[in-house]
């Protein structure tokens, strides 16, 4: 009986030790990636630094005013580009963002950015495309899609109600 108990304890110890080491190996790269992403989130829209994995060029038109944008090279942004060109009637929310529920879900990789910057483009849930036109703190989680390179005048272009926003890959823009 003691041998069975001792063998069981030893087996459980080995399993827990193996799981503990595997978790540490997995979370270390994730922590590094999150630190890099956090560095982007804490910089202003005017001074964003681009991580190495970034950047698909697209153009947005908000209320008729053009804005070049950069999308992160992630699954959600690539899926969004695959749907372009798009013309969306984005609705107002909270005096700081425009949103549109996409007909199909996009892949997600959510995080809490903490600080939202003017010009940030994110996905709320798996199907709600959000364009932020004011800076603010947030406790909500989003999938980062990208940002407008120079969001000056975005608040005025977005207006106080719904606004037409077009999205197209940069190579298709005229």
C-alpha positions in Angstrom: 0.0 0.0 0.0 2.9 2.4 0.9 4.5 1.6 -2.5 1.3 2.5 -4.4 0.9 5.7 -2.5 4.5 6.6 -2.9 4.3 5.9 -6.7 1.2 7.9 -7.0 2.8 10.9 -5.2 5.9 10.7 -7.3 3.8 10.5 -10.6 1.7 13.5 -9.5 4.9 15.5 -8.6 6.5 14.8 -12.0 3.3 15.8 -13.8 3.0 19.1 -11.9 6.7 19.8 -12.3 6.5 19.2 -16.1 3.4 21.4 -16.4 5.0 24.2 -14.4 8.1 24.3 -16.6 6.0 24.2 -19.8 3.9 27.1 -18.6 6.9 29.2 -17.8 8.4 28.6 -21.2 5.1 29.6 -22.9 4.4 32.7 -20.9 7.9 34.2 -21.3 7.5 35.0 -25.0 3.9 36.1 -24.4 5.1 38.5 -21.7 7.7 40.0 -24.0 5.2 40.4 -26.8 2.8 42.1 -24.3 5.5 44.4 -23.1 6.2 45.5 -26.7 2.5 46.0 -27.4 2.2 47.9 -24.1 4.9 50.3 -25.2 2.8 51.1 -28.3 -0.3 51.6 -26.2 1.4 54.1 -23.9 2.7 56.4 -26.7 0.6 59.1 -28.3 -0.9 58.6 -31.8 1.6 61.2 -33.0 4.6 59.3 -31.7 3.7 55.6 -32.1 6.6 53.3 -32.6 6.0 50.5 -35.0 6.9 47.0 -33.8 8.7 44.8 -36.3 5.6 42.7 -37.0 3.5 45.7 -37.9 2.2 47.1 -40.8 -0.2 46.7 -43.5 -1.0 50.0 -45.3 -4.7 51.0 -45.7 -6.6 54.2 -46.3 -9.7 55.3 -44.5 -12.0 58.0 -45.4 -14.0 59.4 -42.5 -16.9 61.8 -43.5 -15.1 62.4 -46.8 -11.7 63.2 -45.2 -8.8 60.8 -46.1 -6.5 59.2 -43.5 -3.6 56.8 -44.2 -3.5 54.0 -41.6 -1.3 51.2 -40.5 -2.7 47.8 -39.5 -0.8 45.4 -37.4 0.1 42.2 -39.2 -2.2 39.9 -37.2 -5.0 37.5 -38.1 -7.8 40.0 -37.3 -6.2 42.8 -39.4 -5.5 40.4 -42.3 -9.1 39.2 -42.2 -10.3 42.8 -42.3 -8.1 43.6 -45.3 -9.6 40.6 -47.1 -13.0 42.3 -46.8 -11.8 45.6 -48.3 -12.9 47.8 -49.9 -15.7 48.5 -47.5 -18.0 51.4 -47.0 -19.6 51.4 -43.5 -22.1 53.6 -41.8 -20.5 53.7 -38.3 -22.6 54.8 -35.4 -21.7 57.0 -32.5 -20.9 55.8 -29.0 -19.9 57.7 -25.8 -18.7 60.8 -27.6 -15.3 59.1 -28.3 -15.8 56.3 -30.8 -17.6 55.1 -33.9 -18.6 51.4 -34.2 -20.0 49.0 -36.8 -21.1 45.4 -36.3 -19.5 43.3 -39.1 -21.7 40.6 -40.7 -18.9 38.0 -40.1 -16.7 37.5 -37.1 -12.9 38.2 -37.2 -10.2 36.3 -35.3 -9.5 37.7 -31.9 -6.5 38.2 -29.7 -7.9 40.5 -26.9 -6.1 42.6 -24.4 -6.8 45.5 -22.2 -4.9 48.4 -23.8 -5.6 50.7 -20.8 -5.1 53.9 -22.8 -7.0 54.4 -26.1 -5.6 57.0 -28.5 -7.3 59.1 -31.1 -7.1 57.1 -34.4 -6.9 53.7 -32.8 -8.8 51.0 -34.8 -9.8 48.0 -32.7 -12.2 45.1 -32.6 -14.5 44.7 -29.7 -15.7 41.1 -29.3 -15.3 39.3 -32.6 -17.5 41.4 -34.8 -17.6 45.0 -33.7 -15.2 47.3 -35.5 -14.4 50.4 -33.5 -12.6 53.7 -34.6 -11.7 55.9 -31.7 -11.6 59.7 -32.2 -10.7 60.8 -28.7 -8.0 59.7 -26.1 -9.3 58.1 -22.9 -8.7 55.4 -20.4 -10.5 52.1 -20.8 -11.0 48.9 -18.8 -12.5 47.1 -21.8 -10.6 44.4 -23.8 -10.1 44.7 -27.6 -8.2 43.1 -30.4 -5.8 45.7 -31.8 -6.2 46.2 -35.5 -4.1 49.4 -36.2 -4.2 53.2 -36.1 -4.4 56.3 -38.3 -1.0 57.6 -39.0 -2.0 61.3 -38.5 -5.4 61.5 -36.8 -5.5 65.4 -36.7 -9.1 66.6 -37.4 -10.6 63.1 -36.9 -13.0 64.3 -34.2 -14.4 66.9 -36.5 -14.6 64.6 -39.5 -16.3 61.9 -37.3 -18.9 64.4 -36.1 -21.5 63.7 -33.4 -23.7 61.2 -35.2 -23.3 58.3 -37.6 -20.6 58.8 -40.3 -19.6 57.0 -43.5 -16.2 55.4 -43.2 -14.5 53.7 -46.2 -11.7 51.3 -45.9 -9.4 50.2 -48.7 -5.9 48.7 -49.1 -3.4 51.5 -49.8 -2.5 50.1 -53.3 -6.1 50.4 -54.4 -6.4 54.1 -53.3 -6.5 56.7 -55.9 
